[in-house]
Amino acid sequence: MRTSLLILTLLIGAATPEILLAQTGSLYGGTGNQYGYRVKSTRDGGFIVAGGTDAKGAGSTDYWVMRFDNHAQPLWDSAYGRVVYDNLWSIEPTSDNGALIAGFSGIQNSGTEEALMYKIDSVGRVVKKIEVDYSLADHAHWFKQMNDGNYYWAGHTDSKGDPQGDMILQKLDKSFNLVWEKTYDFGSSEHCHAGAIAHDNGCMLIGHTTINSREKFYAVRTDTLGKVMWQKSYSSDPSVHDSPYDVLATIEGNFAFFGGSQFDSSTMWLLVVDSIGNPVIDKHFAIGQSFCWSGVQTSDSGFALIGVSQKNGGNQKMYIVKTDKKGNRQWEKTYGNGAGDEALSIIQRGNQYVAVGDGLDNQGNADLWVIVMDSVGNLTTFDTSHASVNSRSYSYENGTRLDQNFPNPSNTSTTIGFTLTNNDRVAINILSADGALVFKAYERSAEVGQHYINVNTTNLASGTYYYQLKTSATTITRPMMVVR
């Protein structure tokens, strides 16, 4: 369950901006409450938000998804669930421009909830509904498509072993049929909160276990058959609780865990471990009492952590920390109108960040809150210079699209956009006119969707160059100009 500091009763209404909070972002909602728990980039340059609503469906709360176009304008919103309490935890884009959503459904805190997952298409229609209900509580917290079109989902179950909970991982084929199922136990009450696909197509699962009545980070690294490669627990201090809520595979082949800790009262915790689970970055951040819900690795190989801050018993505010690649804090910001705001998820889009969470409207209801920040955390407007992809040429091959750089010609910097229909490892190299490597601009694992990178061209002489994108399936090369 989510930490007691941040128990959410916040959930949606209409898909139009209801209020603008002092130029700090747009609230979306109407009657009832709403929140945005996760945000992901989409292939068209927009983004998709998943959270919850108590205003649109038949149940007391429902899953809720809202999609925005490449101008940050809402396209549609839709609720999913049953006539009970539905709690969404995850959304992941798919290769067909749809998405996978996961969570659990049932009478709240009954101990008999079922895992509930949906595959939706690009306009929110349900393609497939998946329910897993063994006997006791079964929760889905992560649902992800693999490069080969198959799927993983992970969560925790009280039905298979320990009635206090074991992690569960299933692999499904392209038709959503079960291929195999594994459970993982570390001794006492294991819950999985998030997952990531590793570079070898195995999984990294992160959640918590209980040691001496204290929750601790619990990580399980599996191979492609679900076999445990290693499993470890991590503690910031034996006497406190530590709760992780997000994980990603880094460009370096490491794994970054994001969560909260009661260390030094209450802090964000960024823990990065190497391929065999040894910590390489261990950092805590706080303004007052703080907690981290999720994070991303940024284009400079640093990290952006997002969550909440509460000072001296006051109201919560959105709290974002940007670090360098060693986890050292570069900047931190809080946002909000002092009415009890929080941030839950963040993406990077070119030189900007888009964050989602919830804030209170004029009626005291919670609404989805979307804010846009520049590269140093200043609030700004959504950059639409990448929006009109159809007005600029692009190359498309084997499910990968490489846009023409913009601006072109460039002087000091240019932006390169590319779109993946499968998760893949991507390299972008800058080549001279005769095809020689000038420098490597980008190299990392990237997920399904549209991505933008900023390339510094200040050290390039005037002339013609090429930028080349390489994935496991294809190589695409396009010309670019530099003018002094």
N, C-alpha and C positions, 0 to 999 in steps of 0.2 A: 504494500500500500504506500501511497505517497506520504512524505514526512508530515508529522503533525503540525509543523510550523506553517505548512502550505496546503492544508486540506482544501480542495476545490469544490465549490458548489456552483460553479460558474459555467454557463452553457449557452442558443441563438434565436435570431428572428429573421429579419429581412436582409436581402443582399444589397443594401444600399447604404452609403455612409450616413450615419445619424448625426454625428457631431464631429467637429475638428477640435482637438485638444491643444489650444495655444500653439499651433504649428508643430506639434510634436508627433502627429500621426492621425490616422483616420480610425474612427470607431465604426464597426458594422454591426447592426442589430436592430431590434425593435422590441416587441414585448418579450418578457422572459429574460433569461440569462444565456450567455454564450462565452466560449473561450476557444482559442486556437492552440492546440497542444503541439502540433508539428507542422512545419512548412518545408516544402521541397520545390526545386526548380522544375519547370516543364520544358518540353522540347521546343515550344514556340516562343521562348523568351520570357514567359510569364512565370507564375508559381501557383501552387495548390496548397491549401491549408486544411488540416483536419483537426477536429476537436469535438465539442459536444453541444447539444441543444436541449432545452426543456420546453421549446415553443413551437416545434414544427411537426413532430411525429406523434405517434399514438401512446408512447410510453412516458414514464416519468422523466427520463432523459434518453437521448438517442445519440448515436454517432452523427457527426455532421461534417460535410466537406464543402468547401467553397473554392472555386477556381477563378483566378485572375488572369487577364491577358497580358500581353507584353507592354501595355501602357498602364499596368496596375489597376485596370478597371475590372470590376467583378463581372464574370460571364454567367455563372450559375451557382446555385447552392442546393444541396440536397441532404435529407436526413435518412438514416438507415437504422434498423434495429427491430426490437420486438416490444410487446406491451409490458415491459419491465424496465429495470435500470440497466442501461447499456453504457459501458465505459471504454472509449476509444483510446488506444495507446500508440498506434503506428500508422503511417501512410508511406508508401514507396511507389514511385513511378514504374510503369512497365514499358516494354519495348513497343507496344502498339499505341502509346500516348494515353493509356488509361492509368489505373493505379490499383494497388492492393491496400486494404485497410484491415486492421486487426484490433481486437480488444476482447472484452468478455461481457456476458449478458446474464441477468438473473435477478432474483431478489437481493437487494443490496446487503452485503455482509452476512449472507445466509450460509456461506460455505458450500453452496451447491451450484455456483455459477458455471456457465459453459463458455468455452472458447468460441468466438463468433468472428468470422472473417468474410470479406467480400472482395471479389474482383469487379471493378467498375470500368466502363469505357470512358472515352475522352469527354463525354457530355454527362457523365454521372450515372448512366444506366447500369443496373446490376447485370453482370455477365454470369457470375457464379457466386453462390452463397455456400459457405462451409461452416458447419457446426460440429464441435467436438465436445461430447458430454459423456464422460465415463461413469461417474457416480457423484463424487464430491466436487470441489471447486477445480475447474480447468480453465486457465487463462491463456490467451494469445497476446503477446506483447510485441511481436516482430514478424513480418510477412514479406518475403523478398524474392524477386525473380532472379534466377541465375543466368549466366551468359548463354547457356545451352537451352534456355526456355523452361527448364524445370524450376521448382520452387523449394525454399526452406520456410518453415515457420517455427517459432520458438516461444516459449512462455513457461508456465509452471503448472504442476498438477498435484492435487492432494489425493488422487485416486489410484495411483500406480504403485507407490511405495510408502514413503513417510507421509502420514496423514497431515503433517504440518507443511508439506510441500517438497517437491523435487523439481528441478529444471526438466523441461521436455523439449525435444527437437524432433521435428518430422521433415522428411523429404517427400515432396509430391512430384509426380510427373507432369507433363505439359497439359494433361487433361484433368489435373488435380486429384489423381488417384494416389493413394499412399504407396510409397516405395519402401520406406523403413521408418522406424520410430525408435528413439533412444531417450532414456531418462538419466539424470545425473544427480548424485547425492554426495554431500561433503560432510555429513554428520548430523545436521539439525536445521530444518526449515530453510530450504533453498528456493529462492524465487528468481526467475530471469526477467529482467526489465528491458533488455535491448540486445540486438545482435548485429553482426557485420560479417560479410563474406571476405575471407582472407584471400591473399594473392594466389594461393594454390587451390581455391574454390572450396576449401573447408570453411569452418565457422569459428567465430569468436563470440561467445555468449557472456554477458555480464549481468550480474544481479547481486543478491546478497545471501549470505549464510549467517547463522547465529553462533557466536562463540562466547561462552560465559555470559549469556543473556544480552549480548551486544551484537547488533547488526554490523557485518563487515562486507567489504567488496568481495565478490566471489566470481572468478573468471574461469571459463572452461574453453579450451582450444580443442577443436575436433578436426579430424580429416574428412574426406568427402563421403565416408561411410558412417559418419557419426561416432567413430571410435575416439576416445579421449587421447589426445597427444600430451596434454598437461592440464592440470587444474590447480589453482592457487587462491588463497585468500589474502587480502591486503587490509592493513589497519593503520590509521593515522595515529592512534593511541589506544591501548587496550581498554581504557576505561570509558570510551565514548562510542556512539553509534556512527557508522559510515554507510551512506546509501548512494549507489550509483544509478544513473538513469539513462546513460547514452554511451555508445562506443563507436569508434570508427577505425578502419585500417588506414594507416598513414602511408604517405608516399615512400617513406624509408623502409617499409615492411614491418613497422612497429604497430602497436595498438594503443589508442588513446581512450581513456575512461574519463567520463565527466559525471560529477555528482556532488553531494554535499557531505559535510562532516561536522560533528560537534566539537572538533578540535578548535581550541581557542574560542570557545562559545559556539560559533556557527559560521562555517566558511564554505566557499566554493573549493572543490578539490579537483585538480587536473593531475591525473596519474597516467604516464605513458610508460608502457613496458615493451621490451624487445620481443623477438620472435619466440623466445622460450620463457617469457614471463618475468624477466628481471627488470625492475624499475630503472628507467633512464631519465625521467622527469617526474618530480614530485613537488607540486606547488599548491599552496593555499592562498586564496584571495578573499578579502572581505571589506565591506563598508558597513559597520555595525554588524548585525546578524544577517548572514548571507547564505544563499543556497543556489546551486547550479542544477539546472534541468537538462541542458544539452550543450553541444558545441560543434564546431566545424574546424577542419584544418584549412587555413587560408592560403591564398595563392603564393605567399612568400614562405610557405612551410611553417608558419606560426599557427596559433590557435585563437579562436574567438569563443569565449564562454559566455553563456547567457543564463540569467536567473533573476533573483530578487535580492533586494537589500532593505533592511529595516533598522533605522537608527533610533536609539533611546526610546523604544516603545512607540514610535510614530508609525505612520502608514507605510506599507510596502511600496517600493518603486522598482521599475525595471532596472536591472544591473547587468552591464556588459563589460567584459575584460578582454582586451586584445594583448596577446603575447608574441614574442619572437619564437624562433624555432627551438630555443632552449627552454621555453616556458617562462622567460622573464617578462614581467609586465611592461608593455609599451604605453598603453593608455587604458583608462577605465572611465565609465560614464554611468550616471543614473538618469532615468527619464520618468516623468509622471507628473500628475497634477495633485499628488498628495492625497488621493482618495482611495488608495489601496490597489496599486497597479502591479502587475508582474509580467515577466517575459519568460517564454517557455521554449522557443526554438528560433534558429537563425540560419540564413543562407548567405553566401557571398555571390554577388552578381556583378562581374567586372570590378570596378573600383568601389562598389557600394555594398552595403549590407542591408538585408531586409529581415526584420525581426517581428515575431508575432507573440501575442499573449492576450491579456485582457485588462480592461479598465472600466470604470463606472461611468454610466451616462447620467444625464440630468435627472432621471427618475430613480437613480440608485441601483439600476440593474447593471450587470456585467455584460460587456460587449467585446467582440473580437477587436483587438487593437493591432494595427499594422503600422510600423514605423520604418523609415528609410534613413540610413546614415551614410556619410561619406567615409573615406578610408581612415579617418582619424576620429570617427565617432560623432561628428557634428550632424545634426538633423538636417535633412535636405529633401528635395523632391525626387521622384522616381526618374531615373535616366532612361529616356525613350529613344536614345540615339541608336540603340540596337533593335528597336521594335519593328521597323519596316523591313524585315528580311527579304520580303518578296520584291522590294524595290532595288535591291542590290543583288548582284550575281552570286552564285555559290556553286560548289561542286559537290556531287552526291555519288557515293559509291559504297556498295555492300552495307547499307544501313547507316553509313556515317556521312554527315554533311559538314563541309568546311566553308564558312562564309568568307566573302571578300573582306579584307581588313578595313577598318574605318578609324580615323580618316585615311585616305589614300589619294595623293601622297601624304606622308607624315613628316613631321619635323622633329619633335622630341619624344613622342610616344604614339602608339597605335593599338587598337583593340582587335583581337582575333576571336571570332566566335566559331564554335563547332557544336554539333549535335550528335549524340550517341543513341542508338536504339538498343544497345546492350551494354552492360557494365564491362569495362575494358581498361587496360593500361594504355595510356596515351602519351606520346612524345610529340612536341612541336619544336622543330629546328629552324633556325634562320640560315639560309644559304646565300652564297654570293651568286653573281650573274652566271658564273661558270659551274655552279653546283657544289662548290666547296663549303664545308660547314663553317659558319661564322661563330655561332654560339647556340647553346641549347636554351630555349625559352621556357620550356615546360616539360615535366616528365613525372607522371603520377597515375595512380588508379583513379578513374572517374566513373561516376554512375550514369545511368540512363538519364537523358535530358539535355538541355542546352547549357553550354558553358561559355564564359568569356574570360580571356586573359589579357592583361595589359603588358605590352612589350615596350621596353625602353629603347628608343632608337637614337639617343643623343650621341652615341659613339660611332654611328655609321655615317660614312661619307655619302654625299649625294649620289644617287644612281638607282639601278634596278636590283632588287633582291628577290628571293623566293622564301616563302614559309611553307614548311612541309609537315603534315600531320601523319603520324604512324600509329596504327592500332595493331592488334593481333591479326586482323583480317585484311587490312588495306593500307595503302599509302596514297595520300592526296597532296599535290603541290600546287600552289598558286603564287602569282607574281605580286610584288608590292614595290612601291616607290618611296624613296627618301629624298627630300628636297631641303636644302639649307638656305 
